[in-house]
Amino acid sequence: MKNITVRKLIKALEKDGFILKMQDGSHRTYKHSDGRWVVVPFHHSGKVLPSGTLNSIIKDLNWTNDDLIRPRLTRKG
C-alpha cells in the first residue's frame, strides 16, 4: 500500500468505529470500543504516510485485507 494520506486513514478509522480520544502535539490517539487504540501522526492531513509508519499502524490495529478493502484503503486482488 502506498499513497495513503493521513486524512484517508482517519476516515477509515472513524468508519471502523474509532473515536478521537486525545491529541498531543502532532499526534492523535484514537480508541475503539473493543479496546484497540492507535496513535496517528497528524502533521498535515494531506500528507502521505510513509509506508513503514502505515504498516506499523495497520499491524497495531490487527486489520486484515478485508478491513483495508472496506474503507477503500486498498483494492481487491
Jmol script that loads the backbone (N, CA, C; Angstrom):
load data "model"
ATOM      1  N   MET A   1       0.834  -1.181   0.000  1.00  0.00           N
ATOM      2  CA  MET A   1       0.000   0.000   0.000  1.00  0.00           C
ATOM      3  C   MET A   1       0.874   1.238   0.000  1.00  0.00           C
ATOM      4  N   LYS A   2       0.407   2.213  -0.760  1.00  0.00           N
ATOM      5  CA  LYS A   2       1.135   3.471  -0.790  1.00  0.00           C
ATOM      6  C   LYS A   2       0.163   4.594  -1.109  1.00  0.00           C
ATOM      7  N   ASN A   3       0.632   5.787  -0.959  1.00  0.00           N
ATOM      8  CA  ASN A   3      -0.147   6.990  -1.238  1.00  0.00           C
ATOM      9  C   ASN A   3      -1.410   7.099  -0.402  1.00  0.00           C
ATOM     10  N   ILE A   4      -1.346   6.687   0.857  1.00  0.00           N
ATOM     11  CA  ILE A   4      -2.461   6.837   1.781  1.00  0.00           C
ATOM     12  C   ILE A   4      -2.192   8.085   2.616  1.00  0.00           C
ATOM     13  N   THR A   5      -3.117   9.041   2.548  1.00  0.00           N
ATOM     14  CA  THR A   5      -2.936  10.269   3.325  1.00  0.00           C
ATOM     15  C   THR A   5      -3.452  10.060   4.747  1.00  0.00           C
ATOM     16  N   VAL A   6      -3.010  10.948   5.612  1.00  0.00           N
ATOM     17  CA  VAL A   6      -3.470  10.913   6.999  1.00  0.00           C
ATOM     18  C   VAL A   6      -4.989  11.076   7.027  1.00  0.00           C
ATOM     19  N   ARG A   7      -5.510  11.973   6.223  1.00  0.00           N
ATOM     20  CA  ARG A   7      -6.950  12.217   6.164  1.00  0.00           C
ATOM     21  C   ARG A   7      -7.719  10.944   5.797  1.00  0.00           C
ATOM     22  N   LYS A   8      -7.227  10.219   4.809  1.00  0.00           N
ATOM     23  CA  LYS A   8      -7.895   8.990   4.362  1.00  0.00           C
ATOM     24  C   LYS A   8      -7.837   7.909   5.447  1.00  0.00           C
ATOM     25  N   LEU A   9      -6.710   7.798   6.124  1.00  0.00           N
ATOM     26  CA  LEU A   9      -6.585   6.820   7.208  1.00  0.00           C
ATOM     27  C   LEU A   9      -7.543   7.154   8.342  1.00  0.00           C
ATOM     28  N   ILE A  10      -7.643   8.420   8.701  1.00  0.00           N
ATOM     29  CA  ILE A  10      -8.531   8.831   9.786  1.00  0.00           C
ATOM     30  C   ILE A  10      -9.985   8.550   9.422  1.00  0.00           C
ATOM     31  N   LYS A  11     -10.358   8.801   8.173  1.00  0.00           N
ATOM     32  CA  LYS A  11     -11.722   8.484   7.724  1.00  0.00           C
ATOM     33  C   LYS A  11     -11.995   6.986   7.875  1.00  0.00           C
ATOM     34  N   ALA A  12     -11.017   6.159   7.514  1.00  0.00           N
ATOM     35  CA  ALA A  12     -11.166   4.701   7.628  1.00  0.00           C
ATOM     36  C   ALA A  12     -11.295   4.293   9.096  1.00  0.00           C
ATOM     37  N   LEU A  13     -10.510   4.904   9.970  1.00  0.00           N
ATOM     38  CA  LEU A  13     -10.588   4.600  11.396  1.00  0.00           C
ATOM     39  C   LEU A  13     -11.973   4.938  11.937  1.00  0.00           C
ATOM     40  N   GLU A  14     -12.457   6.132  11.600  1.00  0.00           N
ATOM     41  CA  GLU A  14     -13.763   6.566  12.093  1.00  0.00           C
ATOM     42  C   GLU A  14     -14.885   5.687  11.541  1.00  0.00           C
ATOM     43  N   LYS A  15     -14.739   5.266  10.284  1.00  0.00           N
ATOM     44  CA  LYS A  15     -15.733   4.378   9.674  1.00  0.00           C
ATOM     45  C   LYS A  15     -15.754   3.023  10.385  1.00  0.00           C
ATOM     46  N   ASP A  16     -14.610   2.613  10.905  1.00  0.00           N
ATOM     47  CA  ASP A  16     -14.484   1.334  11.607  1.00  0.00           C
ATOM     48  C   ASP A  16     -14.882   1.448  13.086  1.00  0.00           C
ATOM     49  N   GLY A  17     -15.253   2.648  13.545  1.00  0.00           N
ATOM     50  CA  GLY A  17     -15.724   2.816  14.914  1.00  0.00           C
ATOM     51  C   GLY A  17     -14.730   3.430  15.880  1.00  0.00           C
ATOM     52  N   PHE A  18     -13.594   3.901  15.390  1.00  0.00           N
ATOM     53  CA  PHE A  18     -12.611   4.535  16.262  1.00  0.00           C
ATOM     54  C   PHE A  18     -13.034   5.975  16.539  1.00  0.00           C
ATOM     55  N   ILE A  19     -12.776   6.431  17.759  1.00  0.00           N
ATOM     56  CA  ILE A  19     -13.138   7.777  18.177  1.00  0.00           C
ATOM     57  C   ILE A  19     -11.874   8.488  18.657  1.00  0.00           C
ATOM     58  N   LEU A  20     -11.745   9.751  18.261  1.00  0.00           N
ATOM     59  CA  LEU A  20     -10.616  10.558  18.713  1.00  0.00           C
ATOM     60  C   LEU A  20     -10.729  10.761  20.214  1.00  0.00           C
ATOM     61  N   LYS A  21      -9.701  10.337  20.950  1.00  0.00           N
ATOM     62  CA  LYS A  21      -9.705  10.463  22.404  1.00  0.00           C
ATOM     63  C   LYS A  21      -8.852  11.631  22.880  1.00  0.00           C
ATOM     64  N   MET A  22      -7.751  11.871  22.188  1.00  0.00           N
ATOM     65  CA  MET A  22      -6.891  12.987  22.590  1.00  0.00           C
ATOM     66  C   MET A  22      -5.919  13.350  21.486  1.00  0.00           C
ATOM     67  N   GLN A  23      -5.404  14.558  21.577  1.00  0.00           N
ATOM     68  CA  GLN A  23      -4.358  15.000  20.662  1.00  0.00           C
ATOM     69  C   GLN A  23      -3.247  15.590  21.504  1.00  0.00           C
ATOM     70  N   ASP A  24      -2.041  15.133  21.242  1.00  0.00           N
ATOM     71  CA  ASP A  24      -0.867  15.620  21.958  1.00  0.00           C
ATOM     72  C   ASP A  24       0.120  16.119  20.918  1.00  0.00           C
ATOM     73  N   GLY A  25       0.155  17.405  20.722  1.00  0.00           N
ATOM     74  CA  GLY A  25       1.027  17.964  19.692  1.00  0.00           C
ATOM     75  C   GLY A  25       0.559  17.529  18.323  1.00  0.00           C
ATOM     76  N   SER A  26       1.431  16.856  17.587  1.00  0.00           N
ATOM     77  CA  SER A  26       1.095  16.455  16.224  1.00  0.00           C
ATOM     78  C   SER A  26       0.688  14.982  16.136  1.00  0.00           C
ATOM     79  N   HIS A  27       0.228  14.419  17.229  1.00  0.00           N
ATOM     80  CA  HIS A  27      -0.218  13.024  17.241  1.00  0.00           C
ATOM     81  C   HIS A  27      -1.620  12.929  17.838  1.00  0.00           C
ATOM     82  N   ARG A  28      -2.469  12.146  17.164  1.00  0.00           N
ATOM     83  CA  ARG A  28      -3.825  11.931  17.626  1.00  0.00           C
ATOM     84  C   ARG A  28      -3.982  10.487  18.071  1.00  0.00           C
ATOM     85  N   THR A  29      -4.675  10.298  19.184  1.00  0.00           N
ATOM     86  CA  THR A  29      -4.936   8.966  19.702  1.00  0.00           C
ATOM     87  C   THR A  29      -6.404   8.630  19.486  1.00  0.00           C
ATOM     88  N   TYR A  30      -6.638   7.497  18.812  1.00  0.00           N
ATOM     89  CA  TYR A  30      -7.985   7.016  18.534  1.00  0.00           C
ATOM     90  C   TYR A  30      -8.205   5.719  19.299  1.00  0.00           C
ATOM     91  N   LYS A  31      -9.432   5.555  19.812  1.00  0.00           N
ATOM     92  CA  LYS A  31      -9.758   4.348  20.568  1.00  0.00           C
ATOM     93  C   LYS A  31     -11.039   3.730  20.023  1.00  0.00           C
ATOM     94  N   HIS A  32     -11.085   2.401  20.043  1.00  0.00           N
ATOM     95  CA  HIS A  32     -12.252   1.643  19.601  1.00  0.00           C
ATOM     96  C   HIS A  32     -12.943   1.075  20.832  1.00  0.00           C
ATOM     97  N   SER A  33     -14.236   0.837  20.728  1.00  0.00           N
ATOM     98  CA  SER A  33     -14.993   0.310  21.870  1.00  0.00           C
ATOM     99  C   SER A  33     -14.528  -1.080  22.304  1.00  0.00           C
ATOM    100  N   ASP A  34     -13.849  -1.812  21.403  1.00  0.00           N
ATOM    101  CA  ASP A  34     -13.353  -3.149  21.766  1.00  0.00           C
ATOM    102  C   ASP A  34     -11.997  -3.108  22.471  1.00  0.00           C
ATOM    103  N   GLY A  35     -11.491  -1.896  22.725  1.00  0.00           N
ATOM    104  CA  GLY A  35     -10.250  -1.759  23.474  1.00  0.00           C
ATOM    105  C   GLY A  35      -9.023  -1.432  22.635  1.00  0.00           C
ATOM    106  N   ARG A  36      -9.125  -1.607  21.323  1.00  0.00           N
ATOM    107  CA  ARG A  36      -7.982  -1.261  20.469  1.00  0.00           C
ATOM    108  C   ARG A  36      -7.784   0.241  20.469  1.00  0.00           C
ATOM    109  N   TRP A  37      -6.536   0.659  20.355  1.00  0.00           N
ATOM    110  CA  TRP A  37      -6.235   2.071  20.212  1.00  0.00           C
ATOM    111  C   TRP A  37      -5.032   2.233  19.304  1.00  0.00           C
ATOM    112  N   VAL A  38      -4.910   3.412  18.719  1.00  0.00           N
ATOM    113  CA  VAL A  38      -3.817   3.671  17.792  1.00  0.00           C
ATOM    114  C   VAL A  38      -3.464   5.155  17.835  1.00  0.00           C
ATOM    115  N   VAL A  39      -2.191   5.434  17.647  1.00  0.00           N
ATOM    116  CA  VAL A  39      -1.703   6.808  17.576  1.00  0.00           C
ATOM    117  C   VAL A  39      -1.368   7.107  16.122  1.00  0.00           C
ATOM    118  N   VAL A  40      -1.910   8.213  15.611  1.00  0.00           N
ATOM    119  CA  VAL A  40      -1.710   8.600  14.217  1.00  0.00           C
ATOM    120  C   VAL A  40      -0.950   9.924  14.180  1.00  0.00           C
ATOM    121  N   PRO A  41       0.185   9.973  13.464  1.00  0.00           N
ATOM    122  CA  PRO A  41       0.891  11.247  13.317  1.00  0.00           C
ATOM    123  C   PRO A  41       0.045  12.194  12.473  1.00  0.00           C
ATOM    124  N   PHE A  42      -0.160  13.412  12.961  1.00  0.00           N
ATOM    125  CA  PHE A  42      -1.026  14.356  12.269  1.00  0.00           C
ATOM    126  C   PHE A  42      -0.286  15.676  12.083  1.00  0.00           C
ATOM    127  N   HIS A  43       0.713  15.649  11.194  1.00  0.00           N
ATOM    128  CA  HIS A  43       1.460  16.867  10.914  1.00  0.00           C
ATOM    129  C   HIS A  43       0.685  17.724   9.917  1.00  0.00           C
ATOM    130  N   HIS A  44       0.234  17.106   8.849  1.00  0.00           N
ATOM    131  CA  HIS A  44      -0.615  17.740   7.845  1.00  0.00           C
ATOM    132  C   HIS A  44      -1.579  16.675   7.346  1.00  0.00           C
ATOM    133  N   SER A  45      -2.871  16.988   7.323  1.00  0.00           N
ATOM    134  CA  SER A  45      -3.863  15.963   6.994  1.00  0.00           C
ATOM    135  C   SER A  45      -3.724  15.431   5.570  1.00  0.00           C
ATOM    136  N   GLY A  46      -3.156  16.215   4.663  1.00  0.00           N
ATOM    137  CA  GLY A  46      -3.000  15.778   3.278  1.00  0.00           C
ATOM    138  C   GLY A  46      -1.687  15.077   3.004  1.00  0.00           C
ATOM    139  N   LYS A  47      -0.852  14.949   4.029  1.00  0.00           N
ATOM    140  CA  LYS A  47       0.461  14.326   3.858  1.00  0.00           C
ATOM    141  C   LYS A  47       0.331  12.813   3.713  1.00  0.00           C
ATOM    142  N   VAL A  48       1.078  12.252   2.771  1.00  0.00           N
ATOM    143  CA  VAL A  48       1.096  10.801   2.569  1.00  0.00           C
ATOM    144  C   VAL A  48       1.946  10.170   3.670  1.00  0.00           C
ATOM    145  N   LEU A  49       1.392   9.130   4.291  1.00  0.00           N
ATOM    146  CA  LEU A  49       2.112   8.428   5.357  1.00  0.00           C
ATOM    147  C   LEU A  49       3.240   7.586   4.778  1.00  0.00           C
ATOM    148  N   PRO A  50       4.413   7.614   5.390  1.00  0.00           N
ATOM    149  CA  PRO A  50       5.484   6.716   4.955  1.00  0.00           C
ATOM    150  C   PRO A  50       5.022   5.268   5.114  1.00  0.00           C
ATOM    151  N   SER A  51       5.446   4.404   4.216  1.00  0.00           N
ATOM    152  CA  SER A  51       4.960   3.019   4.210  1.00  0.00           C
ATOM    153  C   SER A  51       5.247   2.298   5.526  1.00  0.00           C
ATOM    154  N   GLY A  52       6.394   2.525   6.130  1.00  0.00           N
ATOM    155  CA  GLY A  52       6.721   1.873   7.398  1.00  0.00           C
ATOM    156  C   GLY A  52       5.784   2.297   8.517  1.00  0.00           C
ATOM    157  N   THR A  53       5.449   3.579   8.559  1.00  0.00           N
ATOM    158  CA  THR A  53       4.522   4.101   9.566  1.00  0.00           C
ATOM    159  C   THR A  53       3.140   3.510   9.347  1.00  0.00           C
ATOM    160  N   LEU A  54       2.687   3.504   8.099  1.00  0.00           N
ATOM    161  CA  LEU A  54       1.375   2.958   7.761  1.00  0.00           C
ATOM    162  C   LEU A  54       1.286   1.476   8.114  1.00  0.00           C
ATOM    163  N   ASN A  55       2.306   0.708   7.762  1.00  0.00           N
ATOM    164  CA  ASN A  55       2.322  -0.726   8.069  1.00  0.00           C
ATOM    165  C   ASN A  55       2.292  -0.966   9.577  1.00  0.00           C
ATOM    166  N   SER A  56       2.987  -0.133  10.335  1.00  0.00           N
ATOM    167  CA  SER A  56       3.004  -0.263  11.787  1.00  0.00           C
ATOM    168  C   SER A  56       1.620   0.021  12.369  1.00  0.00           C
ATOM    169  N   ILE A  57       0.948   1.043  11.862  1.00  0.00           N
ATOM    170  CA  ILE A  57      -0.400   1.378  12.328  1.00  0.00           C
ATOM    171  C   ILE A  57      -1.359   0.232  12.020  1.00  0.00           C
ATOM    172  N   ILE A  58      -1.284  -0.309  10.795  1.00  0.00           N
ATOM    173  CA  ILE A  58      -2.165  -1.411  10.392  1.00  0.00           C
ATOM    174  C   ILE A  58      -1.919  -2.640  11.268  1.00  0.00           C
ATOM    175  N   LYS A  59      -0.662  -2.897  11.583  1.00  0.00           N
ATOM    176  CA  LYS A  59      -0.320  -4.027  12.449  1.00  0.00           C
ATOM    177  C   LYS A  59      -0.898  -3.812  13.848  1.00  0.00           C
ATOM    178  N   ASP A  60      -0.789  -2.585  14.376  1.00  0.00           N
ATOM    179  CA  ASP A  60      -1.343  -2.279  15.696  1.00  0.00           C
ATOM    180  C   ASP A  60      -2.859  -2.459  15.731  1.00  0.00           C
ATOM    181  N   LEU A  61      -3.522  -2.183  14.598  1.00  0.00           N
ATOM    182  CA  LEU A  61      -4.976  -2.283  14.515  1.00  0.00           C
ATOM    183  C   LEU A  61      -5.461  -3.716  14.336  1.00  0.00           C
ATOM    184  N   ASN A  62      -4.554  -4.628  13.963  1.00  0.00           N
ATOM    185  CA  ASN A  62      -4.916  -6.015  13.634  1.00  0.00           C
ATOM    186  C   ASN A  62      -5.896  -6.065  12.466  1.00  0.00           C
ATOM    187  N   TRP A  63      -5.751  -5.151  11.516  1.00  0.00           N
ATOM    188  CA  TRP A  63      -6.608  -5.122  10.334  1.00  0.00           C
ATOM    189  C   TRP A  63      -6.171  -6.190   9.341  1.00  0.00           C
ATOM    190  N   THR A  64      -7.150  -6.853   8.726  1.00  0.00           N
ATOM    191  CA  THR A  64      -6.890  -7.844   7.688  1.00  0.00           C
ATOM    192  C   THR A  64      -7.042  -7.168   6.326  1.00  0.00           C
ATOM    193  N   ASN A  65      -6.822  -7.933   5.249  1.00  0.00           N
ATOM    194  CA  ASN A  65      -7.021  -7.397   3.900  1.00  0.00           C
ATOM    195  C   ASN A  65      -8.450  -6.909   3.720  1.00  0.00           C
ATOM    196  N   ASP A  66      -9.425  -7.657   4.242  1.00  0.00           N
ATOM    197  CA  ASP A  66     -10.832  -7.251   4.128  1.00  0.00           C
ATOM    198  C   ASP A  66     -11.079  -5.927   4.849  1.00  0.00           C
ATOM    199  N   ASP A  67     -10.421  -5.737   5.975  1.00  0.00           N
ATOM    200  CA  ASP A  67     -10.569  -4.479   6.713  1.00  0.00           C
ATOM    201  C   ASP A  67     -10.026  -3.306   5.907  1.00  0.00           C
ATOM    202  N   LEU A  68      -9.028  -3.561   5.075  1.00  0.00           N
ATOM    203  CA  LEU A  68      -8.439  -2.494   4.265  1.00  0.00           C
ATOM    204  C   LEU A  68      -9.249  -2.214   3.010  1.00  0.00           C
ATOM    205  N   ILE A  69      -9.946  -3.228   2.505  1.00  0.00           N
ATOM    206  CA  ILE A  69     -10.749  -3.062   1.288  1.00  0.00           C
ATOM    207  C   ILE A  69     -12.020  -2.278   1.589  1.00  0.00           C
ATOM    208  N   ARG A  70     -12.637  -2.562   2.728  1.00  0.00           N
ATOM    209  CA  ARG A  70     -13.910  -1.926   3.084  1.00  0.00           C
ATOM    210  C   ARG A  70     -13.842  -0.399   3.019  1.00  0.00           C
ATOM    211  N   PRO A  71     -12.858   0.261   3.655  1.00  0.00           N
ATOM    212  CA  PRO A  71     -12.806   1.726   3.557  1.00  0.00           C
ATOM    213  C   PRO A  71     -12.016   2.217   2.335  1.00  0.00           C
ATOM    214  N   ARG A  72     -11.751   1.290   1.418  1.00  0.00           N
ATOM    215  CA  ARG A  72     -11.066   1.601   0.163  1.00  0.00           C
ATOM    216  C   ARG A  72      -9.636   2.105   0.371  1.00  0.00           C
ATOM    217  N   LEU A  73      -8.967   1.528   1.351  1.00  0.00           N
ATOM    218  CA  LEU A  73      -7.545   1.829   1.527  1.00  0.00           C
ATOM    219  C   LEU A  73      -6.714   1.027   0.539  1.00  0.00           C
ATOM    220  N   THR A  74      -7.266  -0.076   0.079  1.00  0.00           N
ATOM    221  CA  THR A  74      -6.605  -0.890  -0.932  1.00  0.00           C
ATOM    222  C   THR A  74      -7.681  -1.532  -1.792  1.00  0.00           C
ATOM    223  N   ARG A  75      -7.254  -2.131  -2.897  1.00  0.00           N
ATOM    224  CA  ARG A  75      -8.199  -2.764  -3.804  1.00  0.00           C
ATOM    225  C   ARG A  75      -8.125  -4.264  -3.671  1.00  0.00           C
ATOM    226  N   LYS A  76      -9.198  -4.927  -4.119  1.00  0.00           N
ATOM    227  CA  LYS A  76      -9.210  -6.385  -4.138  1.00  0.00           C
ATOM    228  C   LYS A  76      -8.206  -6.899  -5.150  1.00  0.00           C
ATOM    229  N   GLY A  77      -7.629  -8.037  -4.825  1.00  0.00           N
ATOM    230  CA  GLY A  77      -6.779  -8.675  -5.826  1.00  0.00           C
ATOM    231  C   GLY A  77      -5.403  -8.682  -5.495  1.00  0.00           C
TER     232      GLY A  77
END
end "model"
wireframe off; spacefill off
backbone 0.3
color backbone group
